[in-house]
Amino acid sequence: MIKRKNILKIAIDSPAAAGAGTLGKSLSKHYNLIYVDTGKIYRLIAYYKLKYPKKFGFKFIKKKIKNLKINDLDKKQLLSDEVGTEASNVAKVNKIRKLIHSFQINFAYNPPKKFKGSCLDGRDITYKIVPDADFKFFITANLKTRAMRRYKELKGLKKSISFKDVLKSIKKRDKNDYNRKVSPLKKTKDSLLINTSKLSKRACFLKIKKIIDKKIKINGNL
């Protein structure tokens, strides 16, 4: 695989609804980076599994991943609670992870030339996908805060769901993500822990921007 030199690489790991996606998008826009929400890839596969149960299989997935474009991850249907739960199950399958890893690594190390680098967020980015990232962050928030954020997000999409159900779903996803045998969610020693429970979106962005700018100023062009 071709790797672009002198690019900025940001790796973010986080549990569900901790704010990593919002942060990743903000950082990517500010530093002109390609942004990949890797969790959305698993959600897309889960969506296909639910929509095309008879066609679903490894060959079907392989074809979908081969033709996958970043814009495909913007489907509103991917945000449903049902898809999120199924995504955690899909993520446990090693053969599927290997396919998706290749897609992620390509964007991380060889982003389109119009971008100055890459920013990926997910569950195993800091130690599996971009272990040599210039910046590694583990974004988290307390359980109720994360559940409320996801609940408001779903209500904004006119989804009929209760907070209790969302809380239950987040708990289940945490259990799956932290305890699966293949690429579990974990904080690496070299990742900076950021708790967003009491931080606004803007405050979180500015906090991390300050960290990145300081290092860039000291080390020059990364």
ChimeraX commands (.cxc) that place a marker at each C-alpha (Angstrom):
marker #1 position 0.00,0.00,0.00 radius 0.5
marker #1 position 1.18,3.50,-0.88 radius 0.5
marker #1 position 1.62,5.77,2.13 radius 0.5
marker #1 position 1.63,9.53,1.76 radius 0.5
marker #1 position 4.44,11.27,3.59 radius 0.5
marker #1 position 4.20,14.31,5.87 radius 0.5
marker #1 position 0.49,14.00,6.58 radius 0.5
marker #1 position -1.30,14.64,9.86 radius 0.5
marker #1 position -2.92,11.52,11.36 radius 0.5
marker #1 position -5.43,11.70,14.22 radius 0.5
marker #1 position -6.78,8.52,15.84 radius 0.5
marker #1 position -9.80,8.54,18.15 radius 0.5
marker #1 position -11.33,5.67,20.11 radius 0.5
marker #1 position -14.51,5.97,22.17 radius 0.5
marker #1 position -17.61,4.15,23.43 radius 0.5
marker #1 position -20.95,4.90,21.77 radius 0.5
marker #1 position -22.33,8.47,21.88 radius 0.5
marker #1 position -19.33,9.97,23.69 radius 0.5
marker #1 position -19.01,12.79,21.15 radius 0.5
marker #1 position -16.12,11.41,19.10 radius 0.5
marker #1 position -17.98,11.81,15.83 radius 0.5
marker #1 position -18.78,15.47,16.35 radius 0.5
marker #1 position -15.23,16.11,17.49 radius 0.5
marker #1 position -13.71,14.20,14.59 radius 0.5
marker #1 position -15.73,16.17,12.06 radius 0.5
marker #1 position -14.75,19.50,13.66 radius 0.5
marker #1 position -11.05,18.62,13.75 radius 0.5
marker #1 position -11.15,17.35,10.18 radius 0.5
marker #1 position -12.78,20.51,8.91 radius 0.5
marker #1 position -10.33,22.75,10.78 radius 0.5
marker #1 position -7.16,20.91,9.70 radius 0.5
marker #1 position -8.45,19.84,6.26 radius 0.5
marker #1 position -8.37,16.09,6.96 radius 0.5
marker #1 position -10.37,13.23,5.47 radius 0.5
marker #1 position -12.76,12.08,8.19 radius 0.5
marker #1 position -13.86,8.46,8.56 radius 0.5
marker #1 position -16.37,7.39,11.21 radius 0.5
marker #1 position -15.39,3.73,11.20 radius 0.5
marker #1 position -18.35,2.76,13.35 radius 0.5
marker #1 position -20.60,3.88,10.50 radius 0.5
marker #1 position -18.99,1.26,8.26 radius 0.5
marker #1 position -20.08,-1.48,10.65 radius 0.5
marker #1 position -23.49,0.17,10.90 radius 0.5
marker #1 position -23.74,0.12,7.10 radius 0.5
marker #1 position -22.96,-3.59,7.01 radius 0.5
marker #1 position -25.51,-4.15,9.78 radius 0.5
marker #1 position -28.06,-2.13,7.80 radius 0.5
marker #1 position -27.49,-4.35,4.76 radius 0.5
marker #1 position -27.82,-7.45,6.93 radius 0.5
marker #1 position -31.20,-6.29,8.22 radius 0.5
marker #1 position -32.44,-5.08,4.82 radius 0.5
marker #1 position -31.17,-7.96,2.68 radius 0.5
marker #1 position -31.15,-11.03,4.99 radius 0.5
marker #1 position -31.38,-13.51,2.09 radius 0.5
marker #1 position -28.53,-11.94,0.10 radius 0.5
marker #1 position -26.33,-11.27,3.10 radius 0.5
marker #1 position -23.07,-13.22,3.17 radius 0.5
marker #1 position -19.32,-12.74,2.92 radius 0.5
marker #1 position -19.28,-12.29,-0.89 radius 0.5
marker #1 position -22.09,-9.75,-0.61 radius 0.5
marker #1 position -20.18,-7.80,2.07 radius 0.5
marker #1 position -16.91,-7.96,0.12 radius 0.5
marker #1 position -18.58,-6.41,-2.91 radius 0.5
marker #1 position -20.19,-3.67,-0.83 radius 0.5
marker #1 position -16.88,-2.79,0.89 radius 0.5
marker #1 position -15.01,-2.77,-2.43 radius 0.5
marker #1 position -17.42,-0.18,-3.83 radius 0.5
marker #1 position -17.85,1.75,-0.57 radius 0.5
marker #1 position -17.58,5.54,-0.68 radius 0.5
marker #1 position -17.40,7.92,2.28 radius 0.5
marker #1 position -20.75,9.46,1.28 radius 0.5
marker #1 position -22.42,6.07,1.75 radius 0.5
marker #1 position -21.94,6.51,5.49 radius 0.5
marker #1 position -24.29,9.50,5.62 radius 0.5
marker #1 position -27.50,7.44,5.45 radius 0.5
marker #1 position -29.89,8.50,8.23 radius 0.5
marker #1 position -31.07,4.90,8.53 radius 0.5
marker #1 position -27.69,4.00,10.04 radius 0.5
marker #1 position -28.52,5.90,13.22 radius 0.5
marker #1 position -31.36,3.62,14.31 radius 0.5
marker #1 position -31.02,1.74,17.58 radius 0.5
marker #1 position -31.67,-1.57,15.83 radius 0.5
marker #1 position -28.81,-0.99,13.38 radius 0.5
marker #1 position -26.50,0.08,16.23 radius 0.5
marker #1 position -27.14,-3.12,18.17 radius 0.5
marker #1 position -26.61,-5.27,15.08 radius 0.5
marker #1 position -23.41,-3.36,14.27 radius 0.5
marker #1 position -21.89,-4.57,17.55 radius 0.5
marker #1 position -22.63,-8.16,16.50 radius 0.5
marker #1 position -21.21,-7.65,13.00 radius 0.5
marker #1 position -18.04,-6.16,14.50 radius 0.5
marker #1 position -17.29,-9.43,16.29 radius 0.5
marker #1 position -16.78,-11.30,13.01 radius 0.5
marker #1 position -13.06,-11.45,12.25 radius 0.5
marker #1 position -13.45,-11.89,8.45 radius 0.5
marker #1 position -15.60,-8.78,8.25 radius 0.5
marker #1 position -13.18,-6.76,10.39 radius 0.5
marker #1 position -10.26,-7.68,8.12 radius 0.5
marker #1 position -12.14,-6.38,5.08 radius 0.5
marker #1 position -13.09,-3.15,6.80 radius 0.5
marker #1 position -9.59,-2.69,8.26 radius 0.5
marker #1 position -8.09,-2.59,4.76 radius 0.5
marker #1 position -10.57,0.12,3.77 radius 0.5
marker #1 position -9.80,2.16,6.91 radius 0.5
marker #1 position -6.02,1.85,6.63 radius 0.5
marker #1 position -6.09,3.05,3.04 radius 0.5
marker #1 position -7.91,6.24,4.01 radius 0.5
marker #1 position -5.69,6.74,7.06 radius 0.5
marker #1 position -2.37,6.52,5.22 radius 0.5
marker #1 position -3.34,7.48,1.70 radius 0.5
marker #1 position -6.06,10.15,1.92 radius 0.5
marker #1 position -7.10,11.98,-1.28 radius 0.5
marker #1 position -4.50,14.60,-2.25 radius 0.5
marker #1 position -6.83,17.51,-1.49 radius 0.5
marker #1 position -6.59,16.60,2.21 radius 0.5
marker #1 position -3.61,17.25,4.49 radius 0.5
marker #1 position -4.11,14.04,6.41 radius 0.5
marker #1 position -6.71,11.84,8.08 radius 0.5
marker #1 position -8.87,11.62,11.18 radius 0.5
marker #1 position -10.46,8.28,12.05 radius 0.5
marker #1 position -12.62,7.41,15.02 radius 0.5
marker #1 position -13.87,4.05,16.19 radius 0.5
marker #1 position -13.07,1.33,18.71 radius 0.5
marker #1 position -9.61,0.06,17.73 radius 0.5
marker #1 position -8.12,2.97,15.78 radius 0.5
marker #1 position -5.32,3.93,18.18 radius 0.5
marker #1 position -3.77,0.47,18.40 radius 0.5
marker #1 position -4.95,-1.48,15.36 radius 0.5
marker #1 position -5.59,0.88,12.44 radius 0.5
marker #1 position -3.27,3.87,13.01 radius 0.5
marker #1 position -0.84,2.84,15.78 radius 0.5
marker #1 position 1.65,5.51,14.68 radius 0.5
marker #1 position -0.89,8.35,14.66 radius 0.5
marker #1 position 0.48,11.81,15.48 radius 0.5
marker #1 position -2.33,12.26,18.00 radius 0.5
marker #1 position -4.30,9.63,19.88 radius 0.5
marker #1 position -7.40,10.40,21.92 radius 0.5
marker #1 position -9.80,8.29,23.98 radius 0.5
marker #1 position -13.08,10.20,24.19 radius 0.5
marker #1 position -15.60,9.20,26.84 radius 0.5
marker #1 position -18.52,10.45,28.95 radius 0.5
marker #1 position -20.68,8.95,31.69 radius 0.5
marker #1 position -23.35,6.44,30.68 radius 0.5
marker #1 position -26.43,8.62,31.28 radius 0.5
marker #1 position -24.92,11.55,29.40 radius 0.5
marker #1 position -24.16,9.36,26.41 radius 0.5
marker #1 position -27.61,7.78,26.48 radius 0.5
marker #1 position -29.27,11.21,26.62 radius 0.5
marker #1 position -27.22,12.43,23.66 radius 0.5
marker #1 position -28.23,9.43,21.58 radius 0.5
marker #1 position -31.86,9.75,22.72 radius 0.5
marker #1 position -32.00,13.40,21.62 radius 0.5
marker #1 position -30.33,12.50,18.33 radius 0.5
marker #1 position -32.92,9.81,17.62 radius 0.5
marker #1 position -35.84,12.03,18.68 radius 0.5
marker #1 position -34.50,14.69,16.33 radius 0.5
marker #1 position -34.84,12.13,13.55 radius 0.5
marker #1 position -38.46,11.56,14.62 radius 0.5
marker #1 position -37.67,8.10,15.97 radius 0.5
marker #1 position -40.19,6.65,18.42 radius 0.5
marker #1 position -38.05,5.39,21.26 radius 0.5
marker #1 position -37.80,5.81,25.03 radius 0.5
marker #1 position -34.78,7.00,27.01 radius 0.5
marker #1 position -34.93,3.74,28.97 radius 0.5
marker #1 position -34.54,1.71,25.78 radius 0.5
marker #1 position -31.63,3.86,24.57 radius 0.5
marker #1 position -29.89,3.51,27.94 radius 0.5
marker #1 position -30.33,-0.26,27.78 radius 0.5
marker #1 position -28.95,-0.32,24.24 radius 0.5
marker #1 position -25.88,1.76,25.15 radius 0.5
marker #1 position -25.15,-0.56,28.09 radius 0.5
marker #1 position -25.37,-3.58,25.81 radius 0.5
marker #1 position -23.11,-1.99,23.20 radius 0.5
marker #1 position -20.54,-1.09,25.86 radius 0.5
marker #1 position -20.50,-4.69,27.06 radius 0.5
marker #1 position -20.00,-5.97,23.52 radius 0.5
marker #1 position -17.36,-3.39,22.59 radius 0.5
marker #1 position -15.22,-3.76,25.71 radius 0.5
marker #1 position -15.44,-7.55,26.00 radius 0.5
marker #1 position -15.26,-8.90,22.46 radius 0.5
marker #1 position -12.24,-11.06,21.66 radius 0.5
marker #1 position -11.48,-9.33,18.35 radius 0.5
marker #1 position -10.26,-5.71,18.56 radius 0.5
marker #1 position -12.03,-4.72,21.81 radius 0.5
marker #1 position -12.48,-1.09,22.82 radius 0.5
marker #1 position -9.66,-0.05,25.13 radius 0.5
marker #1 position -7.60,2.99,26.01 radius 0.5
marker #1 position -3.94,2.72,25.05 radius 0.5
marker #1 position -1.24,4.13,27.30 radius 0.5
marker #1 position -0.30,6.76,24.73 radius 0.5
marker #1 position -3.88,7.97,24.18 radius 0.5
marker #1 position -5.01,11.15,25.91 radius 0.5
marker #1 position -8.22,10.66,27.89 radius 0.5
marker #1 position -10.89,13.33,27.30 radius 0.5
marker #1 position -14.12,13.17,29.33 radius 0.5
marker #1 position -16.84,15.14,27.55 radius 0.5
marker #1 position -19.59,14.70,30.17 radius 0.5
marker #1 position -19.46,18.36,31.20 radius 0.5
marker #1 position -17.94,19.82,28.03 radius 0.5
marker #1 position -19.85,21.52,25.24 radius 0.5
marker #1 position -19.00,20.58,21.66 radius 0.5
marker #1 position -17.10,23.84,21.24 radius 0.5
marker #1 position -15.19,23.48,24.51 radius 0.5
marker #1 position -14.14,19.95,23.62 radius 0.5
marker #1 position -12.93,21.04,20.18 radius 0.5
marker #1 position -10.95,23.96,21.57 radius 0.5
marker #1 position -9.35,21.78,24.25 radius 0.5
marker #1 position -8.04,19.29,21.72 radius 0.5
marker #1 position -7.15,21.96,19.16 radius 0.5
marker #1 position -4.90,23.57,21.77 radius 0.5
marker #1 position -3.11,20.25,22.33 radius 0.5
marker #1 position -2.61,19.67,18.61 radius 0.5
marker #1 position -1.49,23.22,17.83 radius 0.5
marker #1 position 1.05,23.16,20.65 radius 0.5
marker #1 position 2.69,19.98,19.38 radius 0.5
marker #1 position 2.68,21.17,15.77 radius 0.5
marker #1 position 4.32,24.42,16.84 radius 0.5
marker #1 position 7.03,22.56,18.74 radius 0.5
marker #1 position 7.69,19.85,16.14 radius 0.5
marker #1 position 6.94,21.82,13.01 radius 0.5
marker #1 position 5.14,20.17,10.11 radius 0.5
marker #1 position 4.23,16.65,11.28 radius 0.5
marker link #1:1,2 radius 0.2
marker link #1:2,3 radius 0.2
marker link #1:3,4 radius 0.2
marker link #1:4,5 radius 0.2
marker link #1:5,6 radius 0.2
marker link #1:6,7 radius 0.2
marker link #1:7,8 radius 0.2
marker link #1:8,9 radius 0.2
marker link #1:9,10 radius 0.2
marker link #1:10,11 radius 0.2
marker link #1:11,12 radius 0.2
marker link #1:12,13 radius 0.2
marker link #1:13,14 radius 0.2
marker link #1:14,15 radius 0.2
marker link #1:15,16 radius 0.2
marker link #1:16,17 radius 0.2
marker link #1:17,18 radius 0.2
marker link #1:18,19 radius 0.2
marker link #1:19,20 radius 0.2
marker link #1:20,21 radius 0.2
marker link #1:21,22 radius 0.2
marker link #1:22,23 radius 0.2
marker link #1:23,24 radius 0.2
marker link #1:24,25 radius 0.2
marker link #1:25,26 radius 0.2
marker link #1:26,27 radius 0.2
marker link #1:27,28 radius 0.2
marker link #1:28,29 radius 0.2
marker link #1:29,30 radius 0.2
marker link #1:30,31 radius 0.2
marker link #1:31,32 radius 0.2
marker link #1:32,33 radius 0.2
marker link #1:33,34 radius 0.2
marker link #1:34,35 radius 0.2
marker link #1:35,36 radius 0.2
marker link #1:36,37 radius 0.2
marker link #1:37,38 radius 0.2
marker link #1:38,39 radius 0.2
marker link #1:39,40 radius 0.2
marker link #1:40,41 radius 0.2
marker link #1:41,42 radius 0.2
marker link #1:42,43 radius 0.2
marker link #1:43,44 radius 0.2
marker link #1:44,45 radius 0.2
marker link #1:45,46 radius 0.2
marker link #1:46,47 radius 0.2
marker link #1:47,48 radius 0.2
marker link #1:48,49 radius 0.2
marker link #1:49,50 radius 0.2
marker link #1:50,51 radius 0.2
marker link #1:51,52 radius 0.2
marker link #1:52,53 radius 0.2
marker link #1:53,54 radius 0.2
marker link #1:54,55 radius 0.2
marker link #1:55,56 radius 0.2
marker link #1:56,57 radius 0.2
marker link #1:57,58 radius 0.2
marker link #1:58,59 radius 0.2
marker link #1:59,60 radius 0.2
marker link #1:60,61 radius 0.2
marker link #1:61,62 radius 0.2
marker link #1:62,63 radius 0.2
marker link #1:63,64 radius 0.2
marker link #1:64,65 radius 0.2
marker link #1:65,66 radius 0.2
marker link #1:66,67 radius 0.2
marker link #1:67,68 radius 0.2
marker link #1:68,69 radius 0.2
marker link #1:69,70 radius 0.2
marker link #1:70,71 radius 0.2
marker link #1:71,72 radius 0.2
marker link #1:72,73 radius 0.2
marker link #1:73,74 radius 0.2
marker link #1:74,75 radius 0.2
marker link #1:75,76 radius 0.2
marker link #1:76,77 radius 0.2
marker link #1:77,78 radius 0.2
marker link #1:78,79 radius 0.2
marker link #1:79,80 radius 0.2
marker link #1:80,81 radius 0.2
marker link #1:81,82 radius 0.2
marker link #1:82,83 radius 0.2
marker link #1:83,84 radius 0.2
marker link #1:84,85 radius 0.2
marker link #1:85,86 radius 0.2
marker link #1:86,87 radius 0.2
marker link #1:87,88 radius 0.2
marker link #1:88,89 radius 0.2
marker link #1:89,90 radius 0.2
marker link #1:90,91 radius 0.2
marker link #1:91,92 radius 0.2
marker link #1:92,93 radius 0.2
marker link #1:93,94 radius 0.2
marker link #1:94,95 radius 0.2
marker link #1:95,96 radius 0.2
marker link #1:96,97 radius 0.2
marker link #1:97,98 radius 0.2
marker link #1:98,99 radius 0.2
marker link #1:99,100 radius 0.2
marker link #1:100,101 radius 0.2
marker link #1:101,102 radius 0.2
marker link #1:102,103 radius 0.2
marker link #1:103,104 radius 0.2
marker link #1:104,105 radius 0.2
marker link #1:105,106 radius 0.2
marker link #1:106,107 radius 0.2
marker link #1:107,108 radius 0.2
marker link #1:108,109 radius 0.2
marker link #1:109,110 radius 0.2
marker link #1:110,111 radius 0.2
marker link #1:111,112 radius 0.2
marker link #1:112,113 radius 0.2
marker link #1:113,114 radius 0.2
marker link #1:114,115 radius 0.2
marker link #1:115,116 radius 0.2
marker link #1:116,117 radius 0.2
marker link #1:117,118 radius 0.2
marker link #1:118,119 radius 0.2
marker link #1:119,120 radius 0.2
marker link #1:120,121 radius 0.2
marker link #1:121,122 radius 0.2
marker link #1:122,123 radius 0.2
marker link #1:123,124 radius 0.2
marker link #1:124,125 radius 0.2
marker link #1:125,126 radius 0.2
marker link #1:126,127 radius 0.2
marker link #1:127,128 radius 0.2
marker link #1:128,129 radius 0.2
marker link #1:129,130 radius 0.2
marker link #1:130,131 radius 0.2
marker link #1:131,132 radius 0.2
marker link #1:132,133 radius 0.2
marker link #1:133,134 radius 0.2
marker link #1:134,135 radius 0.2
marker link #1:135,136 radius 0.2
marker link #1:136,137 radius 0.2
marker link #1:137,138 radius 0.2
marker link #1:138,139 radius 0.2
marker link #1:139,140 radius 0.2
marker link #1:140,141 radius 0.2
marker link #1:141,142 radius 0.2
marker link #1:142,143 radius 0.2
marker link #1:143,144 radius 0.2
marker link #1:144,145 radius 0.2
marker link #1:145,146 radius 0.2
marker link #1:146,147 radius 0.2
marker link #1:147,148 radius 0.2
marker link #1:148,149 radius 0.2
marker link #1:149,150 radius 0.2
marker link #1:150,151 radius 0.2
marker link #1:151,152 radius 0.2
marker link #1:152,153 radius 0.2
marker link #1:153,154 radius 0.2
marker link #1:154,155 radius 0.2
marker link #1:155,156 radius 0.2
marker link #1:156,157 radius 0.2
marker link #1:157,158 radius 0.2
marker link #1:158,159 radius 0.2
marker link #1:159,160 radius 0.2
marker link #1:160,161 radius 0.2
marker link #1:161,162 radius 0.2
marker link #1:162,163 radius 0.2
marker link #1:163,164 radius 0.2
marker link #1:164,165 radius 0.2
marker link #1:165,166 radius 0.2
marker link #1:166,167 radius 0.2
marker link #1:167,168 radius 0.2
marker link #1:168,169 radius 0.2
marker link #1:169,170 radius 0.2
marker link #1:170,171 radius 0.2
marker link #1:171,172 radius 0.2
marker link #1:172,173 radius 0.2
marker link #1:173,174 radius 0.2
marker link #1:174,175 radius 0.2
marker link #1:175,176 radius 0.2
marker link #1:176,177 radius 0.2
marker link #1:177,178 radius 0.2
marker link #1:178,179 radius 0.2
marker link #1:179,180 radius 0.2
marker link #1:180,181 radius 0.2
marker link #1:181,182 radius 0.2
marker link #1:182,183 radius 0.2
marker link #1:183,184 radius 0.2
marker link #1:184,185 radius 0.2
marker link #1:185,186 radius 0.2
marker link #1:186,187 radius 0.2
marker link #1:187,188 radius 0.2
marker link #1:188,189 radius 0.2
marker link #1:189,190 radius 0.2
marker link #1:190,191 radius 0.2
marker link #1:191,192 radius 0.2
marker link #1:192,193 radius 0.2
marker link #1:193,194 radius 0.2
marker link #1:194,195 radius 0.2
marker link #1:195,196 radius 0.2
marker link #1:196,197 radius 0.2
marker link #1:197,198 radius 0.2
marker link #1:198,199 radius 0.2
marker link #1:199,200 radius 0.2
marker link #1:200,201 radius 0.2
marker link #1:201,202 radius 0.2
marker link #1:202,203 radius 0.2
marker link #1:203,204 radius 0.2
marker link #1:204,205 radius 0.2
marker link #1:205,206 radius 0.2
marker link #1:206,207 radius 0.2
marker link #1:207,208 radius 0.2
marker link #1:208,209 radius 0.2
marker link #1:209,210 radius 0.2
marker link #1:210,211 radius 0.2
marker link #1:211,212 radius 0.2
marker link #1:212,213 radius 0.2
marker link #1:213,214 radius 0.2
marker link #1:214,215 radius 0.2
marker link #1:215,216 radius 0.2
marker link #1:216,217 radius 0.2
marker link #1:217,218 radius 0.2
marker link #1:218,219 radius 0.2
marker link #1:219,220 radius 0.2
marker link #1:220,221 radius 0.2
marker link #1:221,222 radius 0.2
view
